[in-house]
Amino acid sequence: MSNAIAGPGWLLQHSVHGAGVFTTIAEVGDLKGPSQSLETDEVTNQSSPNQYKEYIATLLDGGEVTFPCNYIPGEATQDSVTGLLSWMQSRGLQDWQIVPPGSLSAHVISFSAYVTKWDTGLPVGKHASLDITLKITGPVATA
C-alpha cells in the first residue's frame, strides 16, 4: 500500500522576514516548487580518467515556487498595500512555508523568498486570476 498523499489541502503561508507569525495566502491553486538545483563546474583535464568529463559541485540554488490563485481585488494577502504585490514592489524579503494537510502538518517546507512575478489574468467568461513566482534566496528546510 502506498504512503502517497493527496494534493488538496496544502497551505502557502508568509511572514514578514524574521517576524515568525504566518498568514495563509488567499485561494492558492496548484503549488509548484521549490525547484532546487545544484550547479556544477567542469574541471576536465588531460589526466581525467578514460577521457570522461569531470565536474565539481559549486553552488546550490533554492529555485522558485510558482502558483496561480483566484484574484480577489482588495484581498489583504494579494494587494499592493499589505500583500503579494506590495512585497514585490517594495523588494521585500518574506519568510514562507508550505504546510501539508491534516496529520502531516508538522512537516513544513520553509524558505525565504522575494515575489518576482505578479501577473493578472482577466479573461472574459472565466475567473480573474494571478500567476505568482517566488524566487528563493538561501536554503530550503523541511521538517
C-alpha positions as CSV (number, residue, x, y, z in Angstrom):
1,M,0.0,0.0,0.0
2,S,1.3,3.4,-1.0
3,N,2.0,6.2,1.5
4,A,1.3,8.9,-1.1
5,I,-0.8,11.9,0.0
6,A,-3.4,13.8,-2.0
7,G,-2.7,17.3,-3.4
8,P,-5.6,19.2,-1.9
9,G,-5.3,21.0,1.4
10,W,-1.7,22.3,1.3
11,L,-1.4,25.9,2.6
12,L,1.1,28.6,1.4
13,Q,1.8,31.0,4.2
14,H,4.0,34.0,4.6
15,S,5.5,36.1,7.3
16,V,7.4,39.4,7.3
17,H,11.0,38.4,7.3
18,G,12.0,37.5,10.9
19,A,8.6,38.1,12.5
20,G,7.6,34.4,12.8
21,V,3.8,35.0,12.6
22,F,2.4,33.3,9.4
23,T,-0.7,34.2,7.4
24,T,-2.2,32.0,4.7
25,I,-2.3,33.4,1.2
26,A,-5.9,33.5,-0.1
27,E,-7.2,31.0,-2.6
28,V,-3.9,29.5,-3.9
29,G,-4.2,26.9,-6.6
30,D,-1.6,24.3,-7.7
31,L,1.8,24.9,-6.0
32,K,4.9,24.0,-7.9
33,G,8.3,24.0,-6.3
34,P,10.7,24.7,-4.6
35,S,12.6,23.7,-7.7
36,Q,16.1,23.4,-6.2
37,S,19.2,22.7,-8.1
38,L,23.0,22.2,-7.8
39,E,25.3,24.0,-10.1
40,T,28.5,22.2,-11.3
41,D,31.7,23.4,-13.0
42,E,33.5,21.3,-15.5
43,V,37.1,20.5,-14.4
44,T,38.1,18.1,-17.2
45,N,41.8,17.9,-17.7
46,Q,44.5,15.9,-19.6
47,S,44.6,13.4,-16.7
48,S,40.8,12.8,-16.5
49,P,40.1,9.1,-16.3
50,N,39.2,7.4,-19.6
51,Q,38.7,10.8,-21.3
52,Y,35.5,11.4,-19.4
53,K,34.4,14.9,-18.4
54,E,34.8,15.7,-14.7
55,Y,32.7,18.1,-12.6
56,I,32.8,19.6,-9.2
57,A,29.8,20.8,-7.2
58,T,29.6,24.5,-6.8
59,L,26.5,26.5,-5.7
60,L,23.1,25.4,-4.6
61,D,20.0,27.3,-5.8
62,G,16.8,27.2,-3.8
63,G,14.9,27.8,-7.0
64,E,11.4,29.1,-7.3
65,V,7.9,28.4,-6.2
66,T,5.1,29.2,-8.7
67,F,1.4,29.2,-8.2
68,P,-1.9,30.6,-9.5
69,C,-4.5,32.0,-7.2
70,N,-8.0,33.4,-7.6
71,Y,-7.6,37.1,-7.9
72,I,-9.7,38.9,-5.2
73,P,-9.3,42.7,-5.5
74,G,-8.8,44.2,-2.1
75,E,-7.7,40.9,-0.5
76,A,-5.0,41.8,2.1
77,T,-2.7,38.9,1.1
78,Q,-2.7,39.8,-2.6
79,D,-2.9,43.6,-2.8
80,S,-0.5,46.5,-3.2
81,V,-0.8,47.6,0.4
82,T,-0.1,44.5,2.6
83,G,0.1,41.6,0.1
84,L,1.9,39.9,-2.7
85,L,2.0,43.0,-5.0
86,S,3.3,45.2,-2.1
87,W,6.1,42.8,-1.3
88,M,7.2,42.7,-5.0
89,Q,7.1,46.5,-5.3
90,S,9.0,47.1,-2.1
91,R,11.5,44.3,-3.0
92,G,10.7,42.9,0.5
93,L,12.1,39.6,1.5
94,Q,9.5,37.4,3.1
95,D,9.6,34.1,5.1
96,W,7.4,31.4,3.5
97,Q,6.2,28.0,4.5
98,I,4.2,25.3,2.7
99,V,2.1,23.3,5.2
100,P,0.8,19.8,4.3
101,P,-2.8,18.9,5.2
102,G,-4.1,17.0,8.2
103,S,-1.8,14.8,10.3
104,L,1.2,15.8,8.2
105,S,1.0,19.5,9.1
106,A,4.2,19.3,11.2
107,H,6.2,18.5,8.0
108,V,6.6,22.1,6.8
109,I,8.7,23.2,3.9
110,S,10.2,26.6,4.8
111,F,12.3,29.2,2.9
112,S,12.9,33.0,2.4
113,A,11.9,34.4,-1.0
114,Y,11.1,37.5,-3.0
115,V,7.9,37.9,-5.0
116,T,9.3,38.3,-8.6
117,K,6.1,37.9,-10.6
118,W,2.6,39.2,-10.1
119,D,0.6,38.6,-13.3
120,T,-3.1,39.2,-13.6
121,G,-5.4,37.2,-15.9
122,L,-8.8,38.8,-16.6
123,P,-10.4,36.7,-19.3
124,V,-13.9,37.1,-20.5
125,G,-16.1,34.2,-19.3
126,K,-13.6,32.9,-16.7
127,H,-12.5,33.8,-13.2
128,A,-9.9,36.5,-12.6
129,S,-6.5,35.0,-11.6
130,L,-3.0,35.8,-10.5
131,D,0.2,33.9,-11.5
132,I,2.8,34.4,-8.9
133,T,6.5,33.5,-8.7
134,L,8.6,33.4,-5.6
135,K,12.4,33.4,-6.0
136,I,14.1,31.7,-3.1
137,T,17.2,33.1,-1.5
138,G,19.2,30.8,0.7
139,P,18.4,27.2,1.8
140,V,15.1,25.4,1.8
141,A,14.3,23.5,5.0
142,T,11.9,20.6,5.6
143,A,10.7,19.3,8.9
